[in-house]
Amino acid sequence: MSEKKIPYKIYLEEQEMPTAWYNLRADMKNKPAPLLNPGTHQPMTAEELGGVFCEELVKQELDNDTAYFDIPEDIRNFYKMYRPSPLVRAYCLEEKLKTPAKIYYKFEGNNTSGSHKLNSAIAQAYYAKKQGLKGVTTETGAGQWGTALSMACSYLGLDCKVYMVKCSYEQKPFRREVMRTYGASVTPSPSMETEVGKKILAEHPGTTGSLGCAISEAVEKAVTNEGYRYVLGSVLNQVLLHQSVIGLETKTALDKYGIKPDVIIGCAGGGSNLGGLIAPFMGEKLRGEADYRFIAVEPASCPSLTRGVYAYDFCDTGMVCPLAKMYTLGSDFIPSANHAGGLRYHGMSSILSQLYDDGLMEAVSVKQTDVFEAAEYFARVEGILPAPESSHAIRAAIDEAVKCRETGEEKTILFGLTGTGYFDMVAYEKFHDGQMDDYIPTDEELAKYREMLPKID
């Protein structure tokens, strides 16, 4: 099809929205390693997981073979408020960079939560409501997940308790207030509300917290309060399943115009956005139907894929959650207080970790100031103020486009713009005022946490 006929924004019709989530694990030859009971080191059973997670979500978490899960009609109707989301051709960015590359981005910021997190939040809240629960508990880093879950719970009439990483709680007060507007209680983590929070504060006085800390508190709150279950915004198989709507919509839109991406890029913290974006494309690669290059982009301050080890580790700092085999920096690792709060997690999704270990995906880490340089450039050129997390993908996409300019290659680059940065203005202020640092952990520091990994036979 002629280049001129490709619009600036590609929208799908309502009837073109996915009616089923795609389970990438069904096409993986090497399945992700199972979650292990932290006490027995045996694979977690559905009964054991059911004490923490909703019953239907446990089924999704453990299913490695079912390729598609029907999306319930109530969830599809909720999706219609903000989906399908646009796939945008970055014509202005291409022109400014003087690159022969074609650049596309899937924009997930067209909802009040400001990010892709709502795709899984409504699903998890729906299953909690269907089970007859009173409410759910969770953690949040930068606040996108907590905001999304508070919206979903408000819509369905569920109580929502959020433990927000302390440095983000202090850096992003407006996102905190959006959660409270939707009825959620928001507690800075680590806190004195839970036993694990008290223990972490005793061992690390004055800590700015981490997602691992907040997860521990949220799990404890769920298992000690009748009628509550814990829900998570990333990392777990079930979350990547729900987020596959991103990739499914993207592929439908690209196929509509006969476009095939060469490079697919996503920011990576726990893995929900990246896993959701690449799912159908990676499925094609696994089935031998097509080939793509996938790049995970993570912060240099929390480099789980690029500098972590592939091993079983606790999913949380308090060591109360199951053990997952993943690329990890160690559950005790507390990243520096960088401004991409959603990427401050010590490990990576078991699905993405397996794909990376199998050589099916690449990973790069980028410094914080380089990320914000790309974010500002993108905002000035494309007119969208991106979230710090999303801007990691922007940084890598710009770098790939510049390489194309230097080599003359006409590649098609696709990246995920996971959300907006309008609640991240303190971070932008630090960048503009020259007060942003680029802390990178040393090899010695990482080795210390590596030695503390659990010993699994």
Buried (B, 14 or more C-beta within 10 A) or exposed (E): EEEEEBEEEBEBEEEEBBEBBBBBBBBBEEEBBBBBBBEEEEEBEEEBBBEBBBBBBBBBBBBEEEBBBEBBEEBBEBBEEBBBBBBBBBBBBBEBBEBBBBBBBBBBBBBBBBBBBBBBBBBBBBBBBBBEBEBBBBBBBBBBBBBBBBBBBBBBEBBBBBBBBBBBBBBBEEBBBBBEEBBBBBBBBBBEBBBBBBBBBEEBEEBBBBBBBBBBBBBBBBBEBEEBBBBBBBBBBBBBBBBBBBBBBBBBBBEBBEBBBBBBBBBBBBBBBBBBBBBBBBBBBBEEEEEBBBBBBBBBBBBBBBBBBBBBBBBBBBBBBBBBBBBBBBBBBBBBBBBBBBBBBBBBBBBBBBBBBEEBBBBBBBBBBBBBBBBBBBBEBBEBBBBBBBBBBBBBBBBBBBBBBEEEEEBBBBBBBBBBBBBBBBBBEBBEEEEBEBEBBEEEEBEBBBEEBBEEE
